[in-house]
Amino acid sequence: MPCLVCGSENLKETYSSLLRCSSCGFVWADLDLNQEEISKVYDDSYFFSGEYSNYVKERRALEKNFKRNIKVISRYMPSGQLLEVGSAYGFFLNLAKKQYNAQGVEINQNACKYARERLGLDVICGDFLSTNFKANYYDLVVMWATLEHLKNPHLYIEKISSLLKKNGIFACSTIDINSILARIQKDKWRQIHPPSHLSYFSQSSLIMLLAKYGLKKIHLFRLGEYRSVDNILYTILTLNNKFHRLYSLIRKLHLNRGAVYLNTYDTIYMVASKS
Ligand SMILES: [Zn+2]
């Protein structure tokens, strides 16, 4: 299969069985997953004991990140019709609705239900690609920490572009395979974990993919994120290493009240506009 960003067939196998395009630098896990297997990655274990120890308990730290994201996107689109692709438990939408007509789409049924019933949000439960949305209708589409999870990110970008009005804004965040940390740590980088992470962009491969579908980069940020102490310990002890028992012991100390700001310069925030 050629590179989905630039079409090159000049590919090299790199660590952790990932493929790297020698031409544009896009990296991906060449796994043949069917829809059922993909849905399984995003069942409840993803939010509780998968990538997060407990996503709902992480709410305060997540909201700090989302408030900051809203500040950034407001500079380019202060109001209007907003769609969030992969809206999880709705914590971003819940803040964004103060300013936008905010709508979301989420594949995990319980997360979607929580957003609809507990937070009263306008969220569609289902797969973004197989759901119908109004074309040329949205002023703003956002997708936080989602691109890396997609097997076919180009199909998402193509559809997102078709949903945006002319001069509409697309904002996203994703991990950066070309960051210094990723280059030093290689397969030990905390973000290398297929099948949950399948697509690994760099600044340039992301700009290239967006441009292919008429989305022109207007701003790129290197922002860190607020994370609870509990989540940091969870990542260090459980995801990368296997110190589950130590984590369980420390967890009893209830450290997850505070949030710590960390910038490891390996996440890209991109704002692009539809030309
Ligand atoms: Zn390529």
Residues whose N, C-alpha, C, O or C-beta is under 5 A from the ligand:
A	BS01	ZN	C3 V5 C6 G7 S8 C21 S23 C24 G25 F26
